[in-house]
């Protein structure tokens, strides 16, 4: 069983049961308790479950704050951002989704005055406040991500056509595609994908292998996924076998195709 399949089945179990214990899950899936704890840690970090002592509960509508997520896997996010920046040429128009990986990309692009950058992210707008070619969508601020979402943001993005759209995701699955915790953000991200001549998902390895609540896109609707070298080889192979172009960002080195 693939890692992602096991994690999805854990979520399925919680949809019918009030809770699950680590030992019970380890026995059910024929893996060690430490493996289950790693699964639960990743699921918890992405808001798919809530950890308890010795077990796990179904998720509430909790999602980690932007500040919490910004400190997680920072080196991997910077490596992904460096690879993403290498896709851009002078004169390009770019859309940056709200998120901590795209914020790292914005920091790299701060001196790139030869490109036009649009975003729905309040932190990115602050980071690029002095950029001469910055466009910010309107919309309602989502507290946990500080992204602009809702009908105003959606209508703004629908009017755009950019060379490259960089989109963050909470879940990347070979069977479920790309997902995020809320319908609001899913609707906004879907429009970003449509707005880009090239749609690039930037997601660190902790996002691979499971699905969160709201569907955003099928794998064939995205041109490229950039992730980091900690990604499970089985998950990368499953995504590539499903037809997705995956590029691995190696820290301090060139990307691995």
Helices and strands as residue ranges (DSSP letters): H 3-16, E 19-21, H 22-29, H 33-45, E 49-52, E 55-58, H 66-70, H 74-85, E 93-96, H 100-109, E 116-119, H 122-127, E 134-136, E 140-142, E 147-149, H 151-158, E 162-168, E 171-173, E 177-180, H 183-195, E 196-202, G 205-207, E 214-217, G 219-221, E 224-228, H 233-241, E 246-249
